[in-house]
C-alpha cells in the first residue's frame, strides 16, 4: 500500500527537525523513513511497531563485495547501487555496508580515510539504524542517468601534472532513493530524488576499477 499525501508528510528521519514535515536530505545525511501517525520514529514503544529481532532472529549477512571490472561505467553503476542499498532486517550493520565500498577503494590507501568519511555520510548512524529497524526499513536506488559530467573535461585540463592518476574519471548519477518499511503492520514507502558524483580510477593505474571519493550528496559535478 502506498501512503497518501497526508501520511507521506509524516515520514521523516530520526534527525530531522521538528518543523520538517516531508522526507528531506540535509547536507550529506541520509534520514530514516517512517514516522507513524501521531508518533515519533525514535520511540520504540510506538503503537503497532514491533522490532523484527524481537520476533524472528536474524543471522548477520555481510553485503557482497563489488564484482571486479575494468569497465568504468559498469563500476560506477555498481558503486551507485551499493551506496544506497541496505536492509535493516538483514542482520548487517551500517559499518558492513560501508566496508564493501571502502574495500573497493584505492589499494594504496591514499584516499581511504576520505572515502570512508564520504561513505559514512550516506548511511544512517548506528542509533538511527536501530530506530529504522523497528520499522523494518530497507532502501534502494533507481538510477535515471549516469554520465561523465561536462565539467570533468575542465577538471582534467586544470589538474596539475601527476595530480590525477591515469584512468581517473567521474560519473554523476541522478535517480530516486526509495525506502520501504512497515507501520502498524501496514507497508509504507517514500521516495526522494538524489544526485551525486562518483570519482574512480581504472586502467592503466589499476587492473580493476577502484573507488576514490564520493561527492557531497545532492551537490554533484554537472
LINGINOR-V540587 format. One record per helix or strand. SS is the DSSP state (a for helix, b for strand). FROM is the first residue (numbers start at 1). TO is the last residue. Records with the same first field share a line. If there is no record, write none. Layout:
SS = FROM-TO ; FROM-TO
//
This chain:
a = 5-8 ; 52-54 ; 72-84 ; 94-103 ; 112-122 ; 126-134 ; 151-158
b = 86-87 ; 105-105 ; 138-147 ; 168-183 ; 186-201 ; 210-214
//
